């Protein structure tokens, strides 16, 4: 039975019902829908809009429905169209008239808006956790390979020698920025749309601040039409997810090349490889290839929602139902790819000899030879041309720069002396690069320590002026709290200065 039957004299066709229904995919929002409904019922009772005993019964029954859903005892129906109507119908079946009061001062428009925000906040936290595991794996890999020499590339041509640690460190920085983007998105979307109604609010005396507090939001949204009619936070998240996938795809492309017989830089673990159905010698980098391929899948979700939203007038339109299915798929794809990618890079074995030989044989130390000349008074453009002639000589002879005799160096430029071999020593140059990187890291750590000491000093001063704190002091709070992490709907984790962590139950 449709909840809007009073307006209609004719039932929809079964095909129209199927086309209109979203329960097949939005049922994954059941927990968020029930959580939002519990908060709404508590607020209605607090404001005297519905009797307290009705609210208590609604809350009790919704919790029972949640338990039944998670136990697999509930079947959703297309007739009830979506997760909101399915749960409300089950509620009404169980408690009768009291259940019909839950939807007071609420529309499905603000209901779905709060559901999707609650769901995305949870998924952002989970994705951030997996990204943290990936960063740990990359850090471990870099630490193990500070002395592993390899060619650095531009235009896919060997350019300058680097270490594998330096190469991996580039991706580390990319994924660090990815985490920061997720944090920014979560912060921007952390407002509660409940109370916006269909588009213009309600005449009921709602306490939107209370509802927002119960649901762990920073506060209510400010404009009711905006609350129900935009999905820019979904677009932002899909954009951030697309960037994460792009970063993984770039690394996967390199791993695929490094795994080839032409490079032989890396051996992918058997657990993350497959064979050929016809060629018994093959070991294919299928996981890396699939991560690369699924990047397009996430891009598609972003493009789809952008296209859907571009022509929609204010406020809510049914088109916006299309925001969920592809978003859910993108979330699942990103989390799955991150987990597999982390496992793959954690188990790869690197062929250090091949990597170092490639760095030496590809004239990656040619720039160092040019710099040598510049440091001895030769203009860079002249030095560039001189070293170019040296490279041609080495190619003709089939040798590397460090194998070229000194007399042949001098034939092209008399500036060269015996110490040129020190300047073009690939291992020595990469060791110097590592040393510089370590010094920069130590300086950064020192700066952070100094900053921490200053904050601790400020904190002590604040305490000395406030022996007993009788009310919240924002300055003291901000001086000791680095960040707050939402563990779940009942727990917060406070990250304090000095790497101390405290968990607090907020129920």
Secondary structure, DSSP 8 states (H G I E B T S, - for coil): --TTGGG-SS---HHHHHHH--HHHHGGGHHHHHHHHHHHHHHHHHTTSS-HHHHHHHHHHHHHHHHHHHTT-----GGG-SHHHHHHHHHHHHHGGGGGGTTTT--HHHHHHHHHHHHHHHHHHHHHHHHHHHHHHHHHHHHHTTT-EEEEEETTEEEEEEEHHHHHHHHHHHHHHHHHHHHHHHHHT-SB-TT-TTTT--SS---HHHHHHHTT-SSB-S-HHHHHH--HHHHHHHHHHHHHHHHHHHHHHHHHHHTSTTT--EE--GGG-B--SS-TT--B-HHHHHHHHHHHHHHHHHHHHHHHHTT--SS--GGGGGHHHHHHHHHHHHHHHHHHHHHHHHH-EE-HHHHHHHHHHTTTTHHHHHHHHHHTT--HHHHHHHHHHHHHHHHHHT--GGGS-HHHHHHH-TT--TTHHHHT-HHHHHHHHHHHHHHHHHHHHHHHHHHHHHHHHHHHHHHHH-SS--S--HHHHHHHEEEEEEEETTEEEEEETTS-EEEEE--
